[in-house]
Amino acid sequence: MERKIEAAGERLACALTESNRRAPQARVCVVGCPAILPADGTGCGGDLPLAPAT
């Protein structure tokens, strides 16, 4: 799970850096939540217990 979160952060950072390079005056808004965690709340271990998605 930690690797997935780190990879998503790295991809987002790269995308934002490239956006800034191409359009330095642009206003960029990041919205939403990446689908990193399983919808049923499993696989997160004891560190991050989640309720199942509804």
C-alpha positions as CSV (number, residue, x, y, z in Angstrom):
1,M,0.0,0.0,0.0
2,E,2.8,2.4,0.9
3,R,4.4,1.8,-2.6
4,K,1.1,2.7,-4.3
5,I,0.8,5.9,-2.3
6,E,4.4,6.9,-3.0
7,A,4.0,6.1,-6.7
8,A,0.9,8.2,-7.0
9,G,2.6,11.1,-5.3
10,E,5.5,10.9,-7.6
11,R,3.3,10.8,-10.7
12,L,1.3,13.8,-9.4
13,A,4.5,15.8,-8.7
14,C,5.8,15.0,-12.2
15,A,2.5,16.1,-13.8
16,L,2.4,19.3,-11.8
17,T,6.0,20.1,-12.6
18,E,5.4,19.6,-16.3
19,S,2.2,21.7,-16.2
20,N,4.2,24.5,-14.6
21,R,6.9,24.1,-17.3
22,R,4.5,24.3,-20.1
23,A,2.2,27.0,-18.7
24,P,3.9,28.8,-15.8
25,Q,1.0,31.3,-15.5
26,A,-1.7,28.6,-15.4
27,R,-3.8,28.0,-12.3
28,V,-3.9,24.3,-11.6
29,C,-6.4,22.7,-9.2
30,V,-6.0,19.1,-8.1
31,V,-9.4,17.6,-7.1
32,G,-10.6,14.2,-6.2
33,C,-9.0,11.3,-4.4
34,P,-6.9,8.7,-6.2
35,A,-8.2,5.2,-6.2
36,I,-5.2,3.8,-4.2
37,L,-7.0,2.0,-1.5
38,P,-9.2,-1.0,-2.0
39,A,-13.0,-0.2,-1.9
40,D,-13.7,-2.9,0.6
41,G,-11.2,-1.6,3.2
42,T,-9.0,-4.7,3.1
43,G,-5.3,-4.7,2.6
44,C,-4.5,-1.7,4.7
45,G,-3.3,-3.5,7.7
46,G,-3.7,-2.3,11.2
47,D,-2.1,1.1,10.5
48,L,-5.0,2.4,8.4
49,P,-8.2,0.6,9.1
50,L,-11.0,1.7,6.7
51,A,-14.7,1.0,6.6
52,P,-16.0,-0.6,3.4
53,A,-17.1,1.9,0.7
54,T,-20.8,2.2,0.2
